[in-house]
Amino acid sequence: MERTYNVLLTYDIDSRHTEVRNTLIEEYGFKDIIIGNNGTRCYLPNTTLLKRNTTKEDVHNIIKNVCKMLNANLKRTISSECSNWIALQGEKF
């Protein structure tokens, strides 16, 4: 069985930002917040989301498929294991 972990996704698209973001959150279980070991809640930047217990490859395929389905032009994307981080908390969008 493939090892799973928390994956941070960041992406750039040229249109349909709200639809893509909402689809990723509502239909694929992505989160717009990350919670630290001490309970600190960090709101992620607008086109950055977290998906728990998955793989980089799965996240990469999901963003490509969602953008294709919604006719959003995916300009670039990075999926990275997220396990050790520091952040400025930010505010909810």
C-alpha positions as CSV (number, residue, x, y, z in Angstrom):
1,M,0.0,0.0,0.0
2,E,1.2,3.5,-0.9
3,R,2.3,5.7,2.0
4,T,-0.1,8.7,2.6
5,Y,0.6,12.0,4.2
6,N,-0.7,15.6,4.4
7,V,-0.2,17.4,1.1
8,L,0.0,21.1,0.5
9,L,-1.3,22.2,-2.9
10,T,-0.6,25.6,-4.5
11,Y,-1.8,26.5,-8.0
12,D,-2.2,29.4,-10.4
13,I,-5.2,29.5,-12.8
14,D,-6.4,32.4,-15.0
15,S,-10.1,32.1,-14.3
16,R,-12.9,30.4,-12.3
17,H,-11.0,30.8,-9.0
18,T,-14.0,30.5,-6.8
19,E,-15.5,27.5,-8.6
20,V,-12.2,25.6,-8.5
21,R,-11.5,26.4,-4.9
22,N,-15.0,25.5,-3.8
23,T,-15.0,22.2,-5.8
24,L,-11.7,21.2,-4.2
25,I,-13.0,21.9,-0.7
26,E,-16.6,20.7,-1.0
27,E,-16.2,17.7,-3.3
28,Y,-12.6,16.5,-2.6
29,G,-12.1,17.3,1.0
30,F,-9.4,19.9,0.8
31,K,-9.0,22.3,3.7
32,D,-8.2,26.1,3.6
33,I,-6.7,25.9,7.1
34,I,-3.9,24.1,8.7
35,I,-3.7,23.4,12.4
36,G,-0.4,23.2,14.2
37,N,0.6,20.9,17.0
38,N,-0.2,23.5,19.5
39,G,-3.7,24.1,18.1
40,T,-2.7,27.2,16.2
41,R,-5.0,27.7,13.2
42,C,-3.3,29.1,10.1
43,Y,-5.5,30.2,7.2
44,L,-3.8,29.3,3.9
45,P,-3.3,31.8,1.0
46,N,-6.1,32.0,-1.6
47,T,-4.8,29.4,-4.1
48,T,-3.2,27.1,-1.5
49,L,-5.1,24.2,0.1
50,L,-4.3,21.2,2.3
51,K,-5.4,17.6,1.8
52,R,-4.9,15.1,4.5
53,N,-3.9,11.4,4.2
54,T,-3.2,11.4,0.5
55,T,-0.3,11.5,-1.9
56,K,1.3,14.2,-4.0
57,E,0.4,12.3,-7.1
58,D,-3.3,12.1,-6.2
59,V,-3.5,15.8,-5.4
60,H,-1.7,16.6,-8.7
61,N,-4.3,14.6,-10.6
62,I,-7.2,16.1,-8.7
63,I,-6.3,19.7,-9.5
64,K,-5.7,18.9,-13.2
65,N,-9.0,17.1,-13.4
66,V,-11.0,19.8,-11.6
67,C,-9.5,22.5,-13.8
68,K,-10.3,20.5,-16.9
69,M,-13.9,19.8,-15.8
70,L,-14.5,23.5,-15.0
71,N,-12.6,24.8,-18.1
72,A,-10.0,26.7,-15.9
73,N,-6.6,27.1,-17.4
74,L,-4.1,25.6,-14.9
75,K,-0.9,27.7,-15.3
76,R,1.2,26.0,-12.7
77,T,0.9,23.7,-9.6
78,I,3.0,22.2,-6.9
79,S,2.0,19.4,-4.5
80,S,4.3,18.9,-1.6
81,E,4.3,16.8,1.6
82,C,3.4,19.0,4.5
83,S,4.7,17.9,7.9
84,N,6.9,20.6,9.4
85,W,6.0,24.3,8.9
86,I,6.0,27.8,10.3
87,A,3.6,30.5,9.2
88,L,2.0,33.8,9.7
89,Q,-1.6,32.9,10.7
90,G,-3.5,35.3,8.5
91,E,-7.3,35.8,8.4
92,K,-10.1,33.7,6.9
93,F,-11.1,34.7,3.4
